[in-house]
Amino acid sequence: MTTRAANRSSADHRTADGSSVTGSSHDRSTVDRSLGNAPADTAPVEEAPVGRRSRTAPRSAGSDRSDSGHPESTGSTSAGSRGAGSTAAGPAGSTGPAPDRTAVEAALAGLPRVVDLLAARAEEHDRDGTFPYQGIEAVHEAGLLTLTVSERYGGPGGTLADTVRVLSRLGRGDASVAVVTAFTLLRHAEQARRADWPTAGYRRLLTESRRGPALVNTLRAEPGAVAGELPGTVARRDGDGWLLTGRKTYCTGAEALAWMAVTARTDEEEPRVGTFLVRGESEGLEIDPTWDQLGLRASASHDVVLDGVRVQADLALGLTAGRRTARQGADAEAELTLAWHDLALSAVAIGVARAAEAWLIRFLNQRTPANLTEPLGTLPRYRTALGEIEAQLIGAEELVEGLAPRVDRGEPEAVARTGPAHLLATRAATAVVQQAVALTGNPGLSRRHPLERYLRDVLSSRVHLAPDETVLEAAGRAALERGARP
């Protein structure tokens, strides 16, 4: 069984750019600022059911994994196929008068300290492939894990622009923590827009969020799944509830999720497809530790196995009949969900690239080869190369940070552009880190320095991106359609 107890021992700390710092590995405030103004009528949390068991059997050699990445993330289908005519709602909880930004700004003010705490343990968790519980706790205690909870639920009501800012900074400290945080923020933002979770279930999640980190993710991907086909996970009627049986793969944060939104089909004569809300410690739910990737090693994106997991009837959401692709079932809200996903994950990749640039700058300022009398940073060739890196990062940041507030304002054109923006930002971030490695040579590939980890993490960030050809084909089709209009 995977333990949730964090390793709280002191560690050799490093800041986001790799420089050494001293102090406790978790010198945190005892005040839980997240959801501090939540309504008092929130229902109490029930005692947790039987603990989760973890499968220890070795992985089979030909496990069918989708090349398209983490479809379990909110809005996993290609964002590139959005039409220019899509409509979108405004920012989370944007109805009524202008929101009070006090809680949001307080959370954002704690970002630098949180980033340094993440960076202090990132190498350790990457090396051992262990889940960064302390890092998630630091994010939670700063009020960042619940930043996008709507004001009507007692949350700060953070926007997509806020989310992009947070995730780009967290990506500088630990990309795995940033990715896990992203999916929880996306889920809260989606609830703020459409309120698809039942009130009692969501109130329970918020109550858990006041007691500690309450991670949540949508689990869609399945081994060997074919796009457009019904899910292999089956929900069978059992009295006044459902029993879920199946396997989900690429489940980011699997071992630490408080709630899992599991897509499944019913076993009825005319199957219906919907989302079933599952407690992370439900009886019959096991974690198969399959995640052993090149990068994002601490994200615990393991398989989740469900064997007769019981779900209450009111926690079965959006059951619809018939076989349809995600694109056929898309609407304005689905497009907006994809837009949030695209820009949020773009921000993580940019954050990793910024961390790589910061390390490179320190290296160029300090490295003086035997045949030189001044550091490498004094040479025009290296300054020009660093300028190229800076230019690419500025372009990626302006693209993502420029689109985010436009999506918050509900501009259809901005929503339609986030798929290509995700592709371009990820390409730029990857190119930046690769160039940093090329400039530093052997030191950049040494496990003694964080640059090689940044390279592995940014390469692995592509698992959150739809295939290039899917995004580009859709963008080309949209351009042809625009050109054909009178």
C-alpha positions, 0 to 999 in steps of 0.5 A: 500500500502506498503511504500518504505520510510524507518524508519530513526529514531535512534535506539539502535545499536548493532554490528554483535555480539550483543554488543552495539554501539552508533551513527546515525542509518544511518551515510552513505557516500553521495558518490554513488560508485556503477557503478561510471564508467558506460557508459555515453550512458545509457538511462534515466529512465522513470517516474515510473508508477502507484504505487503498491497496496498491498492486505490486505485480510487475507490469506486463511487457506490452501494456497498451498506452496511448501515445496522445498523452494524459487524456485523463486531464480535463479536456483531453481531446485536441484543442486545435479543432476548435472553431472560431465560432465557439462561445465561452463563459467569463472567468470562474465565478465572474457573475455579479460585481467585480470580485474581491481580489484580496484572497487571490493576491494573498495566495500569489504573494506566497509563491516565491517561498513555495517555489523554493520549498519545491525546488529543495526536494525536487531532485530527491523525489525525481531520483526516487520516483516518490510522490511530493506530499510535502510540496503539495502541502506547501502549495495547499497551505499557501492557498494555491491549491484552491485558488480557482474555487468560486466565490459562491463556494467561499473560495478566492475565485481565481481566473485562468490568468491567475492559474497560468501565473501560479503554474508557471512559477510552480513549474520552476520549482518542481514540474511534477507538483505543478502538474498535479496542482494543475488538474485540481485547479482545473477541476475547481474552475470547471465546477465554478463555471458549470456546477456539474458536481452535486452540491453535497459532493462538492461541499464534502471536497471543500471541507476536506480542502480545509483540513488538508490538500484534497487532490482531484482529477478526471480519469479518462485514459484506458489501456488500448483505448480507441478514440471515439469508442465507448469506455472499457470501464463498466458501471453496473446497477446495484440497488440504488447505486453503481458498481464500477469495474475497469482500469484507467491509465496515466492517472496523474497524482493517483496515489494521493487523489481524494476524489477521482472523476471516472468516465465509464459506460453502463452495462445496459442494453443501450449503454450510457456514458457518464462520469462517476465520482469515486473517493480515493480510498474506496473499497475495491480501488487499487493503485498499480504503480506503472509510472516509471517515465523519463520525466515528471517522475514524481507525478505518480501517474499510475494506473487505477484499477477498479474492482466493483467500486461502489458509487452512489446514484447521485454521484453518477453525472451526465449519463448520456445514451449513444456512441459519440466522440468527444468532438461530436459532444463538444459545446461552448463549455467543453471548448472553454475547458480545453482552453483552460487545460491548454494554457495551464499545462503550457504554463508548467512547461514554460516554468521548467524552461525558465528554471533551466535558463536561470541555471544556465545564467549562473553557469555562464557567470561562474564557469571560466575554462582553463583557456580563458580569463573571464567567465563564459558569459563575457563571450559574445557567442554565449550572450547571443545564445542566451538572448535567443533563449530569452527571446523564445521564452518572452514569446511563449510567455506573451502568447500564453499570458496574453490569451489567458485574460482574453479567455477569462473575458469569454472571447471566442477567438482566444478560446479557439487559439489555445490549442496551437498556443499550447503546441508553440509554447511547448515547442519553445520550452523544449527548444530552450532547455535543449539549447541550454544543455548544448551550451553547457556540454557535459555539466548540463547532462550531469546528475549533479546539476538540475539541468538534465532533470529540466530536460527530462521534465520538459520532454515529458510535458508533451504527454499533455499535448495532443499530437502535433498533426492533430492540432496543425490539421485542425488549425489548417482546416479552420484557416481554409474555412475562414478563407472560403468565407465571402 
